[in-house]
Amino acid sequence: MKVVVIGGTGLIGSKLVAKLNQQGHEVIAASPKSGVNAVTGEGLTTVLAGADVVVDVANSPSWEPAAVLEFFERSSKNLVAAEAKAGVKHHVALSIVGTDRSPDIAYFRAKLAQETVVKASSIPYSIVRATQFFEFLGAIGEAGASDGKIVVPSALFQPLASNDVADCLAEVATGRPLNGTIDLAGPEKAPFNEFVARRLKAAGDGRPVVGDRKAQYYGAAIDDTSLIPLGEARLGKTTLATWLASV
């Protein structure tokens, strides 16, 4: 099976490429570094020739509302159009749990727009919505730094390890198209501030972490239903404690 991973040099993409290679598939890590730019369309015809599956894990270089929306809409439209011409049989997109429940978060709006393009195309598809990654807990906490402490939301949170995301994507990509969406989350659920506090403590950061129900997440108010799966979901195997012991 030939699999093209768009964004194949990033955090998730590089892990996914390695896993698929280990399984014996022909895998191409496509990114602007390799001459493939889904936003401009550069290199798509060549890289998709003979491809069975395309997995899109690319990320926008800018989270400015207009820029991130343009990135995901234009790249997705270019991808599905090129896939149709190349005869690709399965398009897999990585999205975020809660994209349809947090319209005030610009990045979520952009990911929802990406999902809309994928669903409207002629290509059989699978959308994997994942919660936030352990790898980003430090940066998320730093965004709430104020007067020697970290203030973050107290809403429920269910992050997971990027390795578990790559495992799920590899399984989905090599299976039959779902023509639907699945949620993927971590094995533990707790208030947002508890995860951030554990990450900072493990990193030797002694700043107190305060959970505030009014604190915003990327400029938007959230609650216990915003960032976690509300129905059936696949769960990663890696706990935060296990992940912290490995970093």
C-alpha positions as CSV (number, residue, x, y, z in Angstrom):
1,M,0.0,0.0,0.0
2,K,1.3,3.4,-0.9
3,V,0.5,6.0,1.7
4,V,1.3,9.7,1.4
5,V,1.5,11.6,4.7
6,I,0.9,15.3,4.2
7,G,2.8,17.0,7.0
8,G,5.0,14.0,7.3
9,T,7.9,15.7,8.9
10,G,5.9,17.1,11.9
11,L,5.3,15.7,15.4
12,I,2.5,13.3,14.4
13,G,3.6,12.9,10.8
14,S,7.1,11.7,11.5
15,K,5.8,9.1,14.0
16,L,3.1,7.9,11.6
17,V,5.6,7.6,8.8
18,A,7.9,5.5,11.0
19,K,5.0,3.2,12.1
20,L,3.7,2.6,8.5
21,N,7.3,1.9,7.3
22,Q,7.6,-0.7,10.1
23,Q,4.5,-2.3,8.8
24,G,6.0,-2.6,5.3
25,H,4.0,0.0,3.5
26,E,5.4,2.4,0.9
27,V,5.3,5.7,2.7
28,I,6.1,9.2,1.5
29,A,6.6,12.0,4.0
30,A,5.3,15.0,2.1
31,S,5.9,18.6,3.2
32,P,7.1,21.9,1.8
33,K,10.6,20.7,2.7
34,S,10.2,17.9,0.2
35,G,8.7,20.2,-2.5
36,V,5.0,19.4,-1.7
37,N,2.8,22.3,-0.7
38,A,-0.8,21.5,-0.4
39,V,-1.8,25.2,0.0
40,T,-0.3,26.2,-3.4
41,G,-0.7,22.7,-5.0
42,E,3.0,22.4,-5.7
43,G,4.1,18.8,-6.1
44,L,0.7,17.2,-5.4
45,T,0.3,15.6,-8.8
46,T,3.7,13.9,-8.7
47,V,3.6,12.8,-5.1
48,L,0.0,11.4,-5.3
49,A,0.7,9.3,-8.4
50,G,-0.1,5.7,-7.5
51,A,-1.1,6.5,-3.9
52,D,-3.8,4.4,-2.2
53,V,-4.2,6.5,0.9
54,V,-3.5,10.1,1.9
55,V,-3.2,11.1,5.5
56,D,-3.4,14.8,6.2
57,V,-1.7,15.8,9.5
58,A,-0.3,19.2,8.2
59,N,-0.6,22.2,10.5
60,S,-0.9,25.8,9.8
61,P,2.2,28.0,10.4
62,S,-0.1,30.8,11.6
63,W,-3.0,30.6,14.0
64,E,-4.2,34.1,13.1
65,P,-8.0,33.6,12.3
66,A,-8.0,34.5,8.6
67,A,-4.7,32.7,7.9
68,V,-5.5,29.5,9.6
69,L,-8.9,29.3,7.9
70,E,-7.3,29.9,4.5
71,F,-4.6,27.3,5.2
72,F,-7.0,24.4,6.0
73,E,-9.7,25.3,3.5
74,R,-7.3,25.8,0.6
75,S,-5.0,22.9,1.4
76,S,-7.9,20.5,1.8
77,K,-9.6,21.6,-1.5
78,N,-6.3,21.2,-3.4
79,L,-5.7,17.8,-1.8
80,V,-9.1,16.2,-2.6
81,A,-9.1,17.6,-6.1
82,A,-5.6,16.1,-6.7
83,E,-6.6,12.8,-5.1
84,A,-9.6,12.5,-7.4
85,K,-7.4,12.9,-10.4
86,A,-4.9,10.4,-9.0
87,G,-7.5,7.8,-8.0
88,V,-6.7,7.9,-4.3
89,K,-9.0,5.5,-2.4
90,H,-8.9,6.9,1.1
91,H,-8.4,10.3,2.6
92,V,-7.6,10.4,6.4
93,A,-7.7,13.8,8.2
94,L,-6.6,14.5,11.7
95,S,-8.9,17.0,13.5
96,I,-9.7,18.0,17.0
97,V,-12.3,16.8,19.5
98,G,-14.8,19.6,20.0
99,T,-14.4,21.4,16.7
100,D,-18.1,21.7,16.4
101,R,-18.7,22.9,20.0
102,S,-16.2,25.8,20.3
103,P,-16.9,28.2,17.4
104,D,-15.2,31.1,19.3
105,I,-11.8,29.3,18.9
106,A,-10.4,30.3,15.5
107,Y,-8.3,27.2,15.1
108,F,-11.3,25.0,15.8
109,R,-13.4,26.9,13.2
110,A,-10.7,26.3,10.6
111,K,-10.5,22.5,11.4
112,L,-14.3,22.3,11.1
113,A,-14.0,23.9,7.7
114,Q,-11.4,21.3,6.8
115,E,-13.8,18.6,7.8
116,T,-16.5,20.1,5.7
117,V,-14.3,20.0,2.6
118,V,-13.3,16.4,3.2
119,K,-16.9,15.2,3.7
120,A,-18.1,17.0,0.6
121,S,-15.5,15.5,-1.7
122,S,-15.8,12.3,-3.8
123,I,-13.0,10.6,-1.9
124,P,-13.9,7.9,0.7
125,Y,-12.7,9.4,4.0
126,S,-12.0,9.0,7.7
127,I,-11.7,11.8,10.2
128,V,-9.9,11.2,13.5
129,R,-10.7,13.9,16.0
130,A,-8.1,13.8,18.8
131,T,-7.8,15.7,22.1
132,Q,-4.8,17.8,22.9
133,F,-1.4,16.2,23.2
134,F,0.8,15.7,26.3
135,E,3.6,17.3,24.4
136,F,1.8,20.7,24.3
137,L,0.9,20.9,28.0
138,G,3.9,23.1,28.8
139,A,3.1,25.6,26.1
140,I,-0.6,25.6,27.0
141,G,0.3,26.4,30.6
142,E,2.8,29.1,29.6
143,A,0.0,30.8,27.7
144,G,-1.6,31.4,31.1
145,A,1.4,32.8,32.9
146,S,0.6,35.8,35.0
147,D,2.4,37.4,38.0
148,G,4.5,34.4,38.8
149,K,1.7,31.8,38.5
150,I,-0.1,29.9,35.8
151,V,-3.8,30.5,35.4
152,V,-5.7,28.0,33.2
153,P,-9.3,26.8,32.8
154,S,-10.6,24.3,35.3
155,A,-12.8,22.6,32.7
156,L,-12.4,18.8,32.1
157,F,-9.5,17.8,29.9
158,Q,-8.5,14.4,28.5
159,P,-5.1,14.8,26.7
160,L,-3.1,11.9,25.2
161,A,0.3,11.0,23.9
162,S,1.2,11.7,20.3
163,N,2.4,8.1,19.9
164,D,-1.1,7.0,20.6
165,V,-2.4,9.4,18.0
166,A,0.0,8.0,15.4
167,D,-1.0,4.4,16.3
168,C,-4.7,5.2,15.7
169,L,-4.0,7.0,12.5
170,A,-1.9,4.0,11.2
171,E,-4.8,1.7,12.0
172,V,-7.4,3.9,10.3
173,A,-5.2,4.6,7.3
174,T,-4.7,0.9,6.5
175,G,-8.3,-0.1,7.1
176,R,-11.5,0.6,5.2
177,P,-12.7,4.2,5.0
178,L,-15.1,5.0,7.8
179,N,-16.9,7.7,5.8
180,G,-17.4,9.2,9.3
181,T,-15.7,10.6,12.3
182,I,-14.2,9.0,15.4
183,D,-13.0,10.6,18.6
184,L,-9.7,9.8,20.2
185,A,-8.7,10.8,23.8
186,G,-6.4,9.9,26.6
187,P,-7.1,7.3,29.2
188,E,-7.5,9.8,32.1
189,K,-10.0,12.7,32.5
190,A,-9.4,15.5,35.0
191,P,-9.6,19.3,35.4
192,F,-7.4,21.1,32.9
193,N,-5.2,22.6,35.7
194,E,-4.4,19.2,37.2
195,F,-2.7,18.0,33.9
196,V,-0.8,21.3,33.5
197,A,0.4,21.3,37.2
198,R,1.7,17.7,36.8
199,R,3.6,18.6,33.7
200,L,5.2,21.7,35.2
201,K,6.1,19.9,38.4
202,A,7.8,17.1,36.4
203,A,9.8,19.8,34.5
204,G,10.9,21.4,37.8
205,D,8.8,24.4,37.4
206,G,7.6,25.5,40.8
207,R,5.1,28.1,39.8
208,P,1.6,27.5,41.3
209,V,-1.1,26.4,38.8
210,V,-4.5,27.9,39.4
211,G,-7.7,26.5,37.8
212,D,-10.2,29.2,37.0
213,R,-13.5,28.4,35.4
214,K,-13.5,31.8,33.8
215,A,-10.0,31.5,32.3
216,Q,-10.0,31.3,28.5
217,Y,-8.5,28.7,26.1
218,Y,-7.0,30.4,23.1
219,G,-9.3,33.4,23.6
220,A,-12.5,31.6,24.2
221,A,-14.5,30.5,27.2
222,I,-14.8,26.7,27.7
223,D,-16.6,24.4,30.0
224,D,-16.7,20.7,30.8
225,T,-18.1,19.8,27.4
226,S,-15.7,21.7,25.2
227,L,-12.6,19.6,24.9
228,I,-13.5,16.1,25.8
229,P,-15.5,13.4,23.9
230,L,-19.2,13.4,24.8
231,G,-20.0,10.0,23.3
232,E,-18.1,6.9,22.4
233,A,-14.4,7.4,21.9
234,R,-11.2,5.4,21.4
235,L,-8.8,5.8,24.2
236,G,-5.0,5.9,24.1
237,K,-3.0,3.5,26.3
238,T,-0.4,6.0,27.6
239,T,-1.1,7.7,31.0
240,L,0.5,11.0,31.8
241,A,2.7,9.4,34.4
242,T,4.0,6.9,31.9
243,W,4.6,9.7,29.4
244,L,6.3,11.9,31.9
245,A,8.7,9.1,32.8
246,S,9.8,8.9,29.2
247,V,10.6,12.5,28.6
